[in-house]
Amino acid sequence: MIASKKDLSSAKKACFNLIKFRPRSEYELRSRLKRKGFEKEIIDKAIAYISKIGLVDDLAFARLWVESRIKKPLGLNRLSFELKIKGIDKKIIEQVISEFNLPQKEEEVVRNLLKQKLKKLSNLDKNKIKNRLWAFFLRKGFSKDIVFDVLSEL
């Protein structure tokens, strides 16, 4: 007999399949299981099982996410927003950001990116350069205050 798509073992299998491709937050797993038509009770049991065996941990997920995304480089606002979309609790986001010491590194990253960007934009006038750099840094999620301070020194 084929198991119903709505049973617990199918939900667990779906979780394993999702985690196989990349780490997921609890929120992401819940959303995907719900979309697949599993009932809340089955989803809760499957997530509890997956958490119990250590395959879902929002703190570990947030650390991995920040570690992989910081190489882009992206600013604190962007990283925080991405984690929030992934369903990560605000306290966990704050903890991970402080662990990576990101507020201190953000200004350094902006300065390094500025040097690279200035070489490419050197043929434009100063106002155009500042406007483009301002927009670029904000799209990357850097703090307005830091961007303003760094660009003021131009």
Backbone as CSV, one residue per row, in Angstrom:
resi,resn,N_x,N_y,N_z,CA_x,CA_y,CA_z,C_x,C_y,C_z
1,MET,0.831,-1.185,0.000,0.000,0.000,0.000,0.878,1.252,0.000
2,ILE,0.537,2.205,-0.803,1.284,3.456,-0.888,0.832,4.374,0.240
3,ALA,1.806,4.978,0.906,1.494,5.880,2.013,0.857,7.153,1.481
4,SER,-0.065,7.676,2.252,-0.719,8.934,1.891,0.308,10.057,1.920
5,LYS,0.131,11.024,1.047,1.056,12.165,0.994,1.009,12.976,2.279
6,LYS,-0.027,12.780,3.054,-0.213,13.605,4.242,0.287,12.939,5.518
7,ASP,1.008,11.794,5.424,1.448,11.140,6.654,2.807,11.661,7.124
8,LEU,3.148,11.303,8.348,4.355,11.808,8.992,5.632,11.392,8.269
9,SER,5.706,10.145,7.846,6.939,9.700,7.179,7.162,10.463,5.875
10,SER,6.095,10.791,5.168,6.225,11.582,3.939,6.692,13.005,4.253
11,ALA,6.213,13.549,5.355,6.634,14.897,5.751,8.118,14.897,6.123
12,LYS,8.552,13.874,6.858,9.962,13.768,7.216,10.818,13.638,5.962
13,LYS,10.368,12.804,5.046,11.105,12.596,3.796,11.207,13.911,3.022
14,ALA,10.120,14.665,2.995,10.125,15.959,2.308,11.141,16.900,2.962
15,CYS,11.207,16.882,4.292,12.192,17.706,5.006,13.615,17.291,4.638
16,PHE,13.872,15.998,4.645,15.209,15.507,4.289,15.587,15.942,2.871
17,ASN,14.638,15.832,1.957,14.902,16.236,0.573,15.228,17.726,0.471
18,LEU,14.514,18.552,1.215,14.770,19.990,1.183,16.136,20.331,1.784
19,ILE,16.469,19.680,2.891,17.730,19.948,3.584,18.918,19.412,2.783
20,LYS,18.665,18.416,1.965,19.726,17.812,1.161,20.381,18.838,0.229
21,PHE,19.596,19.793,-0.265,20.117,20.763,-1.222,20.841,21.928,-0.558
22,ARG,20.330,22.390,0.570,20.972,23.464,1.330,20.329,23.515,2.708
23,PRO,21.046,24.083,3.690,20.436,24.230,5.020,19.184,25.102,4.924
24,ARG,18.225,24.843,5.768,16.971,25.601,5.769,16.628,26.028,7.184
25,SER,15.911,27.124,7.277,15.395,27.548,8.579,14.120,26.765,8.857
26,GLU,13.708,26.775,10.097,12.467,26.092,10.463,11.286,26.686,9.694
27,TYR,11.273,27.992,9.589,10.199,28.684,8.870,10.124,28.223,7.411
28,GLU,11.279,28.101,6.772,11.296,27.652,5.374,10.733,26.242,5.243
29,LEU,11.141,25.356,6.151,10.625,23.979,6.102,9.113,23.954,6.319
30,ARG,8.657,24.694,7.315,7.209,24.745,7.584,6.442,25.253,6.358
31,SER,6.953,26.308,5.751,6.284,26.892,4.586,6.213,25.896,3.435
32,ARG,7.318,25.217,3.196,7.352,24.263,2.084,6.422,23.075,2.337
33,LEU,6.403,22.588,3.575,5.516,21.464,3.899,4.052,21.888,3.780
34,LYS,3.759,23.086,4.223,2.389,23.593,4.129,1.964,23.699,2.664
35,ARG,2.879,24.202,1.828,2.598,24.320,0.394,2.357,22.959,-0.253
36,LYS,3.009,21.928,0.300,2.843,20.579,-0.232,1.559,19.920,0.261
37,GLY,0.848,20.610,1.154,-0.453,20.110,1.579,-0.478,19.331,2.878
38,PHE,0.586,19.357,3.628,0.602,18.663,4.911,-0.173,19.463,5.948
39,GLU,-0.800,18.744,6.868,-1.558,19.384,7.935,-0.609,19.903,9.012
40,LYS,-1.077,20.898,9.758,-0.247,21.547,10.779,0.296,20.546,11.797
41,GLU,-0.523,19.630,12.225,-0.102,18.638,13.225,1.050,17.779,12.692
42,ILE,0.951,17.352,11.456,2.002,16.541,10.830,3.270,17.386,10.670
43,ILE,3.106,18.626,10.249,4.253,19.529,10.079,4.969,19.711,11.415
44,ASP,4.208,19.952,12.481,4.799,20.133,13.810,5.614,18.915,14.230
45,LYS,5.057,17.733,14.013,5.760,16.498,14.390,7.013,16.293,13.548
46,ALA,6.913,16.557,12.268,8.065,16.384,11.387,9.179,17.363,11.754
47,ILE,8.826,18.614,12.002,9.817,19.631,12.374,10.435,19.279,13.731
48,ALA,9.629,18.816,14.664,10.145,18.418,15.979,11.167,17.290,15.819
49,TYR,10.870,16.329,14.956,11.787,15.216,14.715,13.085,15.711,14.069
50,ILE,12.958,16.514,13.043,14.127,17.034,12.323,14.988,17.890,13.265
51,SER,14.347,18.664,14.129,15.072,19.485,15.112,15.786,18.607,16.136
52,LYS,15.089,17.567,16.580,15.626,16.664,17.603,16.915,15.996,17.121
53,ILE,16.971,15.641,15.848,18.173,14.974,15.334,19.222,15.987,14.842
54,GLY,18.920,17.277,15.018,19.913,18.312,14.761,20.024,18.806,13.327
55,LEU,19.042,18.527,12.515,19.109,18.967,11.122,18.501,20.343,10.892
56,VAL,17.783,20.843,11.882,17.229,22.195,11.779,17.583,22.938,13.059
57,ASP,18.306,24.033,12.870,18.729,24.877,13.991,18.846,26.285,13.421
58,ASP,17.934,27.148,13.803,17.902,28.492,13.226,19.166,29.296,13.527
59,LEU,19.755,29.102,14.684,20.988,29.812,15.018,22.127,29.369,14.095
60,ALA,22.274,28.069,13.929,23.312,27.540,13.035,23.046,27.973,11.593
61,PHE,21.775,27.946,11.201,21.407,28.379,9.852,21.792,29.846,9.638
62,ALA,21.477,30.700,10.606,21.783,32.131,10.493,23.291,32.352,10.394
63,ARG,24.054,31.605,11.173,25.516,31.729,11.103,26.027,31.339,9.716
64,LEU,25.538,30.229,9.202,25.954,29.786,7.860,25.554,30.803,6.795
65,TRP,24.350,31.327,6.917,23.849,32.297,5.932,24.729,33.548,5.911
66,VAL,24.992,34.097,7.099,25.807,35.311,7.176,27.220,35.025,6.667
67,GLU,27.777,33.904,7.059,29.119,33.541,6.626,29.216,33.456,5.098
68,SER,28.207,32.898,4.473,28.242,32.764,3.014,27.952,34.092,2.311
69,ARG,27.083,34.897,2.882,26.674,36.146,2.230,27.641,37.299,2.490
70,ILE,28.408,37.229,3.562,29.306,38.339,3.909,30.423,38.469,2.878
71,LYS,30.691,37.416,2.157,31.755,37.437,1.153,31.362,38.230,-0.086
72,LYS,30.095,38.569,-0.229,29.586,39.239,-1.437,30.207,40.590,-1.718
73,PRO,30.366,41.546,-0.967,29.972,41.829,0.407,28.609,42.529,0.465
74,LEU,27.940,42.309,1.562,26.644,42.933,1.800,26.664,43.633,3.149
75,GLY,25.804,44.623,3.293,25.714,45.372,4.538,24.801,44.697,5.544
76,LEU,24.837,45.234,6.755,24.030,44.697,7.857,22.538,44.715,7.557
77,ASN,22.071,45.807,6.969,20.636,45.912,6.691,20.185,44.807,5.744
78,ARG,20.955,44.551,4.725,20.604,43.523,3.749,20.635,42.137,4.382
79,LEU,21.693,41.849,5.144,21.795,40.546,5.805,20.648,40.338,6.788
80,SER,20.348,41.353,7.559,19.247,41.258,8.528,17.924,41.010,7.815
81,PHE,17.709,41.723,6.728,16.476,41.571,5.955,16.356,40.158,5.391
82,GLU,17.443,39.646,4.834,17.415,38.292,4.268,17.096,37.259,5.342
83,LEU,17.700,37.400,6.509,17.429,36.451,7.595,15.989,36.573,8.085
84,LYS,15.488,37.795,8.125,14.106,38.009,8.547,13.145,37.309,7.576
85,ILE,13.424,37.400,6.291,12.603,36.729,5.279,12.638,35.210,5.462
86,LYS,13.781,34.709,5.927,13.937,33.270,6.148,13.261,32.825,7.439
87,GLY,12.652,33.776,8.163,11.909,33.432,9.371,12.758,33.351,10.622
88,ILE,13.935,33.941,10.584,14.827,33.899,11.741,14.403,34.974,12.743
89,ASP,14.361,34.597,14.018,13.966,35.492,15.095,14.945,36.665,15.207
90,LYS,14.410,37.820,15.574,15.204,39.051,15.678,16.382,38.887,16.646
91,LYS,16.163,38.191,17.764,17.234,37.995,18.746,18.387,37.178,18.159
92,ILE,18.036,36.166,17.378,19.071,35.340,16.735,19.843,36.178,15.721
93,ILE,19.132,37.009,14.954,19.787,37.880,13.969,20.786,38.798,14.676
94,GLU,20.357,39.429,15.765,21.241,40.323,16.513,22.448,39.581,17.071
95,GLN,22.223,38.376,17.578,23.313,37.579,18.137,24.350,37.246,17.067
96,VAL,23.887,36.797,15.913,24.802,36.399,14.845,25.578,37.603,14.318
97,ILE,24.898,38.724,14.168,25.570,39.933,13.679,26.646,40.383,14.664
98,SER,26.357,40.281,15.960,27.366,40.671,16.942,28.520,39.657,16.981
99,GLU,28.223,38.372,16.770,29.276,37.350,16.745,30.264,37.598,15.618
100,PHE,29.752,38.006,14.477,30.620,38.266,13.329,31.268,39.641,13.404
101,ASN,30.924,40.415,14.440,31.485,41.742,14.649,31.249,42.627,13.415
102,LEU,30.087,42.477,12.818,29.792,43.150,11.555,29.695,44.669,11.638
103,PRO,29.142,45.247,12.695,29.069,46.711,12.690,30.445,47.368,12.546
104,GLN,31.473,46.781,13.152,32.810,47.347,13.058,33.403,47.134,11.671
105,LYS,33.074,46.034,11.042,33.648,45.710,9.742,32.955,46.441,8.596
106,GLU,31.743,46.897,8.828,30.966,47.493,7.745,31.652,48.717,7.147
107,GLU,32.182,49.587,7.967,32.846,50.791,7.453,34.081,50.417,6.632
108,GLU,34.821,49.439,7.107,36.007,48.969,6.395,35.630,48.412,5.016
109,VAL,34.557,47.656,4.968,34.087,47.081,3.706,33.661,48.189,2.747
110,VAL,32.947,49.184,3.251,32.506,50.303,2.410,33.723,51.031,1.841
111,ARG,34.725,51.254,2.656,35.934,51.942,2.178,36.643,51.138,1.078
112,ASN,36.740,49.839,1.271,37.389,48.991,0.259,36.607,48.978,-1.053
113,LEU,35.294,48.847,-0.941,34.466,48.874,-2.144,34.547,50.226,-2.843
114,LEU,34.627,51.286,-2.049,34.714,52.631,-2.600,35.958,52.772,-3.474
115,LYS,37.071,52.270,-2.997,38.320,52.334,-3.775,38.158,51.629,-5.120
116,GLN,37.527,50.444,-5.100,37.329,49.688,-6.338,36.404,50.432,-7.295
117,LYS,35.310,50.955,-6.750,34.310,51.623,-7.576,34.831,52.934,-8.161
118,LEU,35.649,53.651,-7.398,36.157,54.938,-7.875,37.001,54.787,-9.140
119,LYS,37.726,53.692,-9.238,38.535,53.447,-10.438,37.654,53.340,-11.677
120,LYS,36.502,52.707,-11.532,35.592,52.504,-12.663,34.811,53.766,-13.020
121,LEU,34.605,54.627,-12.042,33.779,55.817,-12.255,34.596,57.100,-12.420
122,SER,35.873,56.976,-12.571,36.746,58.154,-12.568,36.470,59.147,-13.692
123,ASN,35.835,58.714,-14.771,35.580,59.619,-15.900,34.312,60.466,-15.732
124,LEU,33.566,60.268,-14.634,32.335,61.033,-14.399,32.605,62.220,-13.475
125,ASP,31.658,63.164,-13.441,31.833,64.296,-12.521,31.503,63.855,-11.092
126,LYS,31.955,64.659,-10.123,31.862,64.278,-8.707,30.446,63.992,-8.233
127,ASN,29.472,64.813,-8.647,28.093,64.595,-8.193,27.529,63.279,-8.705
128,LYS,27.805,62.950,-9.963,27.329,61.676,-10.519,27.982,60.507,-9.787
129,ILE,29.264,60.657,-9.523,29.978,59.596,-8.806,29.351,59.371,-7.439
130,LYS,29.121,60.451,-6.689,28.536,60.329,-5.344,27.139,59.708,-5.401
131,ASN,26.327,60.151,-6.359,24.972,59.606,-6.489,24.988,58.115,-6.804
132,ARG,25.845,57.734,-7.722,25.925,56.309,-8.079,26.449,55.469,-6.920
133,LEU,27.458,55.982,-6.239,28.003,55.244,-5.100,26.981,55.136,-3.972
134,TRP,26.265,56.227,-3.710,25.227,56.236,-2.674,24.196,55.142,-2.974
135,ALA,23.706,55.118,-4.202,22.697,54.129,-4.596,23.265,52.709,-4.509
136,PHE,24.489,52.532,-4.953,25.130,51.215,-4.924,25.219,50.686,-3.494
137,PHE,25.724,51.509,-2.577,25.907,51.057,-1.197,24.574,50.791,-0.497
138,LEU,23.569,51.589,-0.798,22.264,51.346,-0.183,21.627,50.068,-0.721
139,ARG,21.793,49.791,-2.007,21.281,48.531,-2.578,21.949,47.330,-1.923
140,LYS,23.200,47.484,-1.564,23.950,46.399,-0.919,23.611,46.272,0.564
141,GLY,22.814,47.219,1.089,22.346,47.109,2.467,23.254,47.711,3.512
142,PHE,24.132,48.607,3.114,25.009,49.249,4.092,24.273,50.382,4.789
143,SER,24.699,50.672,5.998,24.084,51.710,6.818,24.228,53.079,6.150
144,LYS,23.135,53.837,6.146,23.152,55.179,5.552,24.184,56.062,6.223
145,ASP,24.305,55.958,7.547,25.259,56.785,8.292,26.697,56.507,7.862
146,ILE,27.028,55.235,7.751,28.391,54.864,7.353,28.663,55.313,5.924
147,VAL,27.714,55.072,5.034,27.875,55.470,3.637,28.037,56.981,3.547
148,PHE,27.215,57.721,4.275,27.305,59.183,4.260,28.680,59.651,4.740
149,ASP,29.142,59.058,5.864,30.441,59.456,6.414,31.579,59.189,5.434
150,VAL,31.564,58.015,4.826,32.635,57.644,3.903,32.580,58.514,2.644
151,LEU,31.383,58.725,2.111,31.257,59.532,0.900,31.559,61.009,1.166
152,SER,31.348,61.474,2.381,31.648,62.866,2.729,33.140,63.151,2.634
153,GLU,33.914,62.119,2.840,35.371,62.288,2.795,35.904,62.387,1.367
154,LEU,35.077,62.106,0.386,35.514,62.161,-1.014,35.975,63.543,-1.423
